[in-house]
Amino acid sequence: MSWLDDTDDLDDDFEDFDESSIRTRPNPKANRPRTKRRPAHDDAQTGRVLGVDRGRYTVLLDEDTDDEHVISSVRARELRRMPIVTGDQARVVGDTSGDEGTLSRIIGIADRTSLLRRSADDTDQVERVIVANADQMLVVVAAADPEPRARLVDRYLVAALDAGIRPLLVVTKTDIADPTEFLAHFDGLDLRVFTSALDEMPVEEIGAALVGHSTVFVGHSGVGKSTLVNALVPTAERATGHVNQVTGRGRHTSSSTVSLRYHGALGTGWVIDTPGVRSFGLGHVDPANILAAFTELAEIAENCPRGCTHLADAPDCALIEAAERGELSETGRARLDSLQRLLQTFSDKAEQTPGR
């Protein structure tokens, strides 16, 4: 016998507890649920990133127009894992008036034409992005005080060739020492060289090479890079330092990377000043990009065996065999020597990397 009464209106007693009549909020915080759909930002403007300072990005809008102005921006949350660096072309939304106290938001980065990178050391595979969209690199080195380091310059050149950036070289303090022996190290390279002394700085000559280009300046601390930048861009006001007479090391004076506009008699260009560094890791470099920069040698190297290092001891290397047969001109042999030196720099790096 059932303990329930056999009655047809049993359910009627529970009508007041029907859950279908309960009103619930879809979100406990009373706001709209997140969605993967993002606004198109059709009204976004594109500008040049001039510098980065503690999470704030200085962006130039309407470049080379009467409406050109600078704004301050932050990055959108969805870009938190993407490096945004000086030289980037950023898409910005929000208050882009540039008025004091206003802040816009970077919601995207345009495709980059080049990307200059370095690693902390040769065993570090994590790259540090230095600058985007530069098409020239001006390597600044002192003839003395501090002593020039050819291997460090080699590393700059390798990084430039890997990024597809044209390298230039300026030797400062030539009034202290003769750079001829040092410059012989770079015979055979397609490398334009400027020399500079305390009372004879080739500002106009260097400036002419900057017109129409975005040029990143790199160099060891204390070589006079900031002094050169200030001479080219008088409004830059980059701090300058001195070289420690005991250690021979320069003091870091530029603490951030910044884009500065060069104005010359022949036109304008962009000077991208970077902090001085004492090392330049190549953990990210693809050696094939180094060979590609030596166009005429790259064509001959197509006949090399697979995996050829092109170094002096490489077996069956088509480049070495061409040199031995006298098929390379004097300039060609000098360029082969330069290529092998740069590849040796990269090879030394590989030997120091664990697991290789």
Secondary structure, 3 states (H helix, E strand, C coil): CCCCCCCCCCHHHHHHHCHHHCCCCCCCCCCCCCCCCCCCCCCCEEEEEEEEECCEEEEEECCCCCCCEEEEEEECHHHCCCCCCCCCEEEEEECCCCCCCCCEEEEEECCCCCEEEEECCCCCCCEEEEEECCCEEEEEEECCCCCCCHHHHHHHHHHHHHHCCEEEEEEECCCCCCCHHHHHHHCCCCCEEEECECCECCHHHHHHHHCCCEEEEEECCCCCHHHHHHHHCCCCCCCCCCECCCCCCECCCCCCCEEEEEEECCEEEEEEECCCCCCCECCCCCHHHHHHCCHHHHHHHCCCCCCCCCCCCCCCCHHHHHHHCCCCCHHHHHHHHHHHHHHHHHHHHHHHCCCC
